[in-house]
Amino acid sequence: MKFIRTYESFKSNRKDSVNEELLGGILNFFKNMWNKAMEELKKLGEDPDTEEVKGWIADNPFNPADNNYLFKNVMEEFKKKPEANDQDALTLVDSILNPETGVLGKQGLAPLYENLKKTYPPEKGEPMSSQVATFEYIFNTIRTKAIVQYKFAGGPTDGKVDPKKINVDLKDTVHLPDVKKLLTAATDGKKKKEVIINWCEKTLYPQLDKFADAITEDEVNKYLESKKIPVPEGGGEEVEYKVGDTVIYKREKFKQEDWDKLTDDEKKKPEEGKMKDLQNEQIGIKKISKIEGDKISFEDADFTKEKGDLLMKSEAPKAEGQEDLVKTLGDVKAKNPDAIKKIGDIARIYQEPDKNKDKIAEIEKQLGGEGEEGK
């Protein structure tokens, strides 16, 4: 009953009582949730790296569509209220960000850490395993950044909250000033309920996701070193590369911290946004032509790379108009199958442009093109 004793102690030390109905069922919910979530975590192997841990957090506790959604219980309980007063609304935020009693605090995360310690016990001489410490750093960082940004209890930069600064008076500008402005503008209980739900779901939770995405492997490694925990040499299973794979590799000006800032989705879109910017100097994308031990050769390239320079596999970049061409050929095959052979013959002519220069010029003339000389 440790949770109940701590909760009662917290309540008795607060000038404003917290909503017992809102917090009362959290412990059992978390125990069930983390047991299920741990099964998914085990699939990452014995030594998941920072990106894999962040991916697991995004897909499980931070995923509103997942049964393991971290904020599911507090939001469902709050939404049962027909309306909410100022204290109800501020208590909802407290139940999320409070480093002692909140969902992202010691009580909310305790069942997760208990499961993690069983799954990833420390090796001899370690204060805790690198896996447990990685989760601890990520969740603590997310919570502390939120405390600072939204000035929870004044927004202490170290995340250590003074309970005396948690004031529900809307005239107080120390604790959650932006939230209090929204509540001040809401004129009745129904609007206050709507305002705080919208703020949590459309402002707070998306920002927590962004805080998680911004955490880099280098930051985690420095934290491990500060705790005198050996930094893992690598996480997850080693990627097997083969001839024909299109890969992303490090160039001479590659910076690990810039790579770590990218989300998994961004890394899957090499021709867009931040990935496209990195291609200017830091990364390259080519197809493997030969593998000799650790030496990797590429098509249309006179240099080689080591396996350690390969970052990940990537889809081969599509040529401009490729998707339209595939669609067009599909339509032709369906409507006029005999024409496909003729199109194939034309394609073969373009495979040897120097040898078939005259034929290509004639084809493009018939199609209304400018011919070889106009290119």
SEZA-146841 format. One line per field, with one value per residue (C-alpha): residue number from 1; x, y, z. Coordinates in nm, 2 decimals. Example, Ala and Ser with C-alpha at 12.3 -4.5 7.8 and 13.67 -1.06 7.14 Angstrom:
% residues 2
k	1; 2
px	1.23; 1.37
py	-0.45; -0.11
pz	0.78; 0.71
//
This chain:
% residues 375
k	1; 2; 3; 4; 5; 6; 7; 8; 9; 10; 11; 12; 13; 14; 15; 16; 17; 18; 19; 20; 21; 22; 23; 24; 25; 26; 27; 28; 29; 30; 31; 32; 33; 34; 35; 36; 37; 38; 39; 40; 41; 42; 43; 44; 45; 46; 47; 48; 49; 50; 51; 52; 53; 54; 55; 56; 57; 58; 59; 60; 61; 62; 63; 64; 65; 66; 67; 68; 69; 70; 71; 72; 73; 74; 75; 76; 77; 78; 79; 80; 81; 82; 83; 84; 85; 86; 87; 88; 89; 90; 91; 92; 93; 94; 95; 96; 97; 98; 99; 100; 101; 102; 103; 104; 105; 106; 107; 108; 109; 110; 111; 112; 113; 114; 115; 116; 117; 118; 119; 120; 121; 122; 123; 124; 125; 126; 127; 128; 129; 130; 131; 132; 133; 134; 135; 136; 137; 138; 139; 140; 141; 142; 143; 144; 145; 146; 147; 148; 149; 150; 151; 152; 153; 154; 155; 156; 157; 158; 159; 160; 161; 162; 163; 164; 165; 166; 167; 168; 169; 170; 171; 172; 173; 174; 175; 176; 177; 178; 179; 180; 181; 182; 183; 184; 185; 186; 187; 188; 189; 190; 191; 192; 193; 194; 195; 196; 197; 198; 199; 200; 201; 202; 203; 204; 205; 206; 207; 208; 209; 210; 211; 212; 213; 214; 215; 216; 217; 218; 219; 220; 221; 222; 223; 224; 225; 226; 227; 228; 229; 230; 231; 232; 233; 234; 235; 236; 237; 238; 239; 240; 241; 242; 243; 244; 245; 246; 247; 248; 249; 250; 251; 252; 253; 254; 255; 256; 257; 258; 259; 260; 261; 262; 263; 264; 265; 266; 267; 268; 269; 270; 271; 272; 273; 274; 275; 276; 277; 278; 279; 280; 281; 282; 283; 284; 285; 286; 287; 288; 289; 290; 291; 292; 293; 294; 295; 296; 297; 298; 299; 300; 301; 302; 303; 304; 305; 306; 307; 308; 309; 310; 311; 312; 313; 314; 315; 316; 317; 318; 319; 320; 321; 322; 323; 324; 325; 326; 327; 328; 329; 330; 331; 332; 333; 334; 335; 336; 337; 338; 339; 340; 341; 342; 343; 344; 345; 346; 347; 348; 349; 350; 351; 352; 353; 354; 355; 356; 357; 358; 359; 360; 361; 362; 363; 364; 365; 366; 367; 368; 369; 370; 371; 372; 373; 374; 375
px	0.00; 0.30; 0.11; -0.18; 0.04; 0.25; -0.07; -0.23; 0.09; 0.10; -0.27; -0.23; 0.06; -0.13; -0.34; -0.58; -0.70; -0.64; -0.91; -0.90; -1.15; -0.90; -0.59; -0.73; -0.72; -0.38; -0.17; -0.36; -0.39; -0.02; 0.07; -0.15; -0.03; 0.34; 0.31; 0.17; 0.41; 0.71; 0.62; 0.66; 0.98; 1.14; 1.10; 1.38; 1.63; 1.87; 2.03; 1.80; 1.97; 1.84; 1.64; 1.47; 1.38; 1.24; 1.05; 0.90; 0.79; 0.63; 0.45; 0.34; 0.31; 0.29; 0.06; -0.31; -0.43; -0.24; -0.38; -0.06; -0.12; 0.03; -0.23; -0.53; -0.65; -0.62; -0.79; -1.08; -1.15; -1.14; -1.37; -1.64; -1.69; -1.99; -1.79; -1.47; -1.37; -1.02; -0.89; -1.00; -0.83; -0.50; -0.51; -0.53; -0.20; -0.05; -0.14; 0.06; 0.37; 0.42; 0.76; 0.64; 0.28; 0.22; 0.19; 0.54; 0.66; 0.80; 0.46; 0.34; 0.67; 0.75; 0.58; 0.78; 1.11; 1.03; 0.96; 1.27; 1.50; 1.37; 1.41; 1.75; 1.93; 2.26; 2.59; 2.84; 2.95; 2.69; 2.45; 2.18; 2.18; 2.22; 1.87; 1.70; 1.92; 1.83; 1.46; 1.51; 1.70; 1.45; 1.14; 1.31; 1.42; 1.08; 0.91; 1.17; 1.15; 0.77; 0.80; 1.03; 0.83; 0.49; 0.63; 0.49; 0.56; 0.76; 0.95; 1.27; 1.53; 1.64; 1.28; 1.28; 0.95; 0.87; 0.51; 0.45; 0.46; 0.18; -0.09; -0.44; -0.53; -0.57; -0.43; -0.10; 0.14; 0.41; 0.24; 0.12; 0.05; -0.05; -0.30; -0.45; -0.50; -0.71; -0.91; -0.97; -1.12; -1.34; -1.67; -1.82; -1.75; -1.82; -1.59; -1.31; -1.34; -1.32; -1.03; -0.81; -0.88; -0.79; -0.47; -0.36; -0.44; -0.34; -0.06; 0.10; 0.10; 0.23; 0.50; 0.60; 0.65; 0.88; 1.08; 1.13; 1.23; 1.49; 1.69; 2.01; 2.22; 2.51; 2.30; 2.21; 2.57; 2.69; 2.42; 2.54; 2.89; 2.79; 2.63; 2.95; 2.75; 2.93; 2.80; 2.68; 2.89; 2.57; 2.21; 1.98; 2.07; 2.35; 2.21; 2.31; 2.39; 2.41; 2.50; 2.21; 2.10; 2.06; 2.22; 2.27; 2.64; 2.85; 3.04; 3.35; 3.16; 2.91; 2.80; 2.64; 2.44; 2.27; 2.18; 2.04; 1.81; 1.62; 1.31; 1.26; 1.00; 1.24; 1.51; 1.28; 1.23; 1.58; 1.47; 1.27; 1.33; 1.62; 1.75; 1.78; 1.97; 2.22; 2.29; 2.47; 2.77; 2.70; 2.54; 2.52; 2.29; 2.41; 2.36; 2.61; 2.80; 3.05; 3.13; 3.48; 3.50; 3.43; 3.50; 3.19; 3.19; 2.91; 2.77; 2.89; 3.15; 3.53; 3.55; 3.48; 3.34; 3.37; 3.07; 3.08; 3.02; 2.68; 2.39; 2.09; 1.92; 1.71; 1.47; 1.63; 1.55; 1.28; 1.36; 1.14; 0.82; 0.88; 0.55; 0.36; 0.55; 0.47; 0.10; 0.10; 0.26; 0.00; -0.28; -0.12; -0.07; -0.44; -0.58; -0.33; -0.11; 0.06; 0.19; 0.40; 0.65; 0.70; 0.75; 1.02; 1.19; 1.20; 1.34; 1.62; 1.71; 1.76; 1.99; 2.26; 2.21; 2.54; 2.48; 2.12; 2.15; 1.97; 1.68; 1.64; 1.63; 1.36; 1.15; 1.17; 1.09; 0.77; 0.68; 0.73; 1.06; 1.37; 1.59; 1.94; 2.10; 1.85; 1.92
py	0.00; 0.23; 0.43; 0.51; 0.61; 0.84; 0.98; 1.06; 1.22; 1.44; 1.53; 1.63; 1.86; 2.05; 2.35; 2.25; 1.89; 1.69; 1.50; 1.15; 1.01; 1.11; 0.95; 0.66; 0.40; 0.48; 0.22; -0.09; 0.06; 0.12; -0.23; -0.39; -0.15; -0.19; -0.57; -0.57; -0.30; -0.50; -0.78; -0.54; -0.41; -0.75; -0.79; -0.53; -0.77; -0.76; -0.42; -0.18; 0.15; 0.50; 0.52; 0.19; 0.30; 0.62; 0.43; 0.20; 0.50; 0.66; 0.34; 0.24; 0.48; 0.79; 0.64; 0.75; 0.46; 0.20; 0.01; 0.10; 0.48; 0.64; 0.91; 0.69; 0.65; 1.01; 1.15; 0.89; 0.96; 1.34; 1.32; 1.15; 1.48; 1.67; 1.99; 2.11; 2.39; 2.56; 2.32; 2.01; 2.14; 2.23; 1.90; 1.71; 1.88; 1.80; 1.44; 1.43; 1.65; 1.63; 1.46; 1.27; 1.17; 1.23; 0.99; 1.10; 1.10; 0.85; 0.68; 0.66; 0.52; 0.30; -0.02; 0.04; 0.06; -0.25; -0.45; -0.30; -0.40; -0.76; -0.77; -0.59; -0.65; -0.47; -0.65; -0.69; -0.35; -0.15; 0.07; -0.01; -0.15; 0.08; -0.01; 0.11; 0.42; 0.50; 0.49; 0.69; 0.96; 0.99; 1.01; 1.25; 1.47; 1.48; 1.57; 1.83; 2.01; 2.02; 2.16; 2.43; 2.52; 2.54; 2.68; 2.41; 2.53; 2.81; 2.59; 2.49; 2.39; 2.09; 1.96; 1.96; 2.10; 2.30; 2.19; 2.54; 2.69; 2.47; 2.73; 2.69; 3.06; 3.19; 3.52; 3.35; 3.38; 3.14; 2.81; 2.72; 3.08; 3.00; 2.74; 2.98; 3.23; 2.98; 2.89; 3.26; 3.31; 3.01; 3.14; 2.82; 2.46; 2.30; 2.54; 2.49; 2.12; 2.16; 2.40; 2.18; 1.87; 2.05; 2.19; 1.85; 1.67; 1.94; 2.12; 1.92; 1.57; 1.66; 1.86; 1.57; 1.37; 1.64; 1.64; 1.27; 1.30; 1.56; 1.34; 1.21; 0.90; 1.13; 1.28; 0.94; 0.82; 1.12; 1.05; 0.69; 0.80; 1.04; 0.75; 0.54; 0.29; 0.14; 0.28; -0.01; -0.06; -0.10; -0.19; -0.42; -0.68; -0.60; -0.51; -0.75; -0.57; -0.73; -0.63; -0.44; -0.27; 0.10; 0.24; 0.57; 0.62; 0.88; 1.14; 1.32; 1.60; 1.36; 1.47; 1.21; 1.46; 1.59; 1.24; 1.15; 1.45; 1.30; 1.10; 0.75; 0.89; 1.16; 0.90; 0.71; 1.02; 1.09; 1.33; 1.56; 1.81; 1.76; 1.44; 1.63; 1.90; 1.65; 1.51; 1.84; 1.74; 1.48; 1.17; 1.00; 0.74; 0.48; 0.12; -0.14; -0.30; -0.51; -0.63; -0.74; -0.81; -0.47; -0.28; -0.16; -0.05; 0.14; 0.17; 0.48; 0.56; 0.53; 0.53; 0.27; 0.28; 0.06; -0.12; 0.11; 0.40; 0.26; 0.41; 0.22; 0.07; 0.30; 0.27; 0.35; 0.71; 0.73; 0.91; 1.21; 1.08; 0.72; 0.68; 0.82; 0.59; 0.28; 0.38; 0.44; 0.11; -0.07; 0.09; 0.00; -0.36; -0.39; -0.22; -0.32; -0.61; -0.64; -0.29; -0.38; -0.57; -0.26; -0.04; -0.28; -0.26; 0.12; 0.10; -0.12; 0.14; 0.40; 0.16; 0.23; 0.60; 0.65; 0.34; 0.43; 0.81; 0.84; 0.61; 0.81; 1.14; 1.00; 0.87; 1.20; 1.39; 1.18; 1.24; 1.62; 1.62; 1.83; 1.53; 1.46; 1.79; 2.00; 1.83
pz	0.00; -0.05; -0.31; -0.08; 0.21; -0.01; -0.17; 0.16; 0.28; -0.03; 0.01; 0.38; 0.30; 0.03; 0.12; -0.17; -0.16; -0.47; -0.65; -0.50; -0.76; -1.04; -0.88; -0.69; -0.97; -1.11; -0.94; -1.07; -1.41; -1.43; -1.31; -1.58; -1.85; -1.78; -1.77; -2.13; -2.25; -2.13; -2.36; -2.65; -2.51; -2.49; -2.86; -2.90; -2.76; -2.47; -2.55; -2.72; -2.83; -2.77; -3.09; -3.03; -2.68; -2.81; -3.08; -2.81; -2.60; -2.91; -3.00; -2.65; -2.36; -2.58; -2.84; -2.78; -3.00; -2.79; -2.49; -2.30; -2.34; -2.04; -2.00; -2.07; -1.71; -1.59; -1.90; -1.90; -1.53; -1.58; -1.88; -1.67; -1.49; -1.61; -1.56; -1.38; -1.16; -1.15; -0.90; -1.09; -1.41; -1.24; -1.05; -1.38; -1.49; -1.15; -1.19; -1.51; -1.43; -1.06; -1.02; -0.71; -0.76; -1.13; -1.42; -1.53; -1.17; -0.93; -0.85; -1.21; -1.35; -1.05; -1.20; -1.52; -1.34; -1.13; -1.45; -1.62; -1.33; -1.35; -1.72; -1.73; -1.40; -1.35; -1.41; -1.13; -1.00; -1.19; -0.98; -1.24; -1.59; -1.89; -2.01; -1.69; -1.67; -2.04; -1.96; -1.64; -1.83; -2.11; -1.89; -1.64; -1.93; -2.09; -1.75; -1.66; -1.99; -1.96; -1.60; -1.73; -2.04; -1.87; -1.54; -1.33; -0.97; -1.12; -1.37; -1.18; -1.44; -1.24; -1.22; -0.84; -0.75; -0.43; -0.33; -0.18; -0.53; -0.66; -0.61; -0.76; -0.73; -1.08; -0.98; -0.90; -1.20; -1.07; -1.12; -1.48; -1.58; -1.94; -1.83; -1.57; -1.85; -2.04; -1.73; -1.65; -1.99; -1.95; -1.80; -1.66; -1.55; -1.89; -2.07; -1.81; -1.86; -2.24; -2.22; -2.00; -2.20; -2.53; -2.37; -2.26; -2.58; -2.83; -2.65; -2.37; -2.51; -2.85; -2.69; -2.47; -2.80; -2.93; -2.61; -2.65; -3.02; -2.94; -2.70; -2.86; -2.80; -2.71; -2.43; -2.30; -2.31; -2.11; -1.85; -1.83; -1.79; -1.51; -1.33; -1.39; -1.60; -1.90; -2.23; -2.45; -2.76; -2.98; -2.95; -3.13; -3.40; -3.65; -3.99; -4.27; -4.59; -4.94; -5.29; -5.44; -5.12; -5.13; -4.82; -4.64; -4.55; -4.36; -4.55; -4.41; -4.24; -4.08; -3.73; -3.51; -3.31; -3.63; -3.73; -3.38; -3.39; -3.69; -3.62; -3.77; -4.01; -4.13; -4.19; -4.42; -4.64; -4.78; -5.04; -4.80; -4.52; -4.29; -4.46; -4.79; -4.60; -4.46; -4.81; -4.89; -4.68; -4.41; -4.57; -4.91; -5.06; -5.31; -5.41; -5.29; -5.58; -5.39; -5.04; -4.95; -4.58; -4.42; -4.74; -4.93; -5.29; -5.46; -5.81; -6.00; -5.73; -5.72; -5.34; -5.07; -4.72; -4.41; -4.28; -3.97; -4.21; -4.31; -4.12; -4.25; -4.55; -4.76; -5.05; -5.38; -5.47; -5.74; -6.06; -6.15; -6.31; -6.20; -6.03; -6.32; -6.56; -6.35; -6.35; -6.72; -6.80; -6.58; -6.77; -7.11; -7.00; -6.90; -7.21; -7.48; -7.37; -7.71; -7.69; -7.38; -7.60; -7.83; -7.53; -7.41; -7.74; -7.72; -7.37; -7.48; -7.75; -7.47; -7.28; -7.54; -7.62; -7.81; -8.04; -8.10; -8.12; -8.46; -8.35; -8.03; -8.22; -8.45; -8.15; -7.97; -8.29; -8.33; -7.97; -8.01; -7.81; -7.88; -7.96; -7.83; -7.93; -7.73; -7.39
//
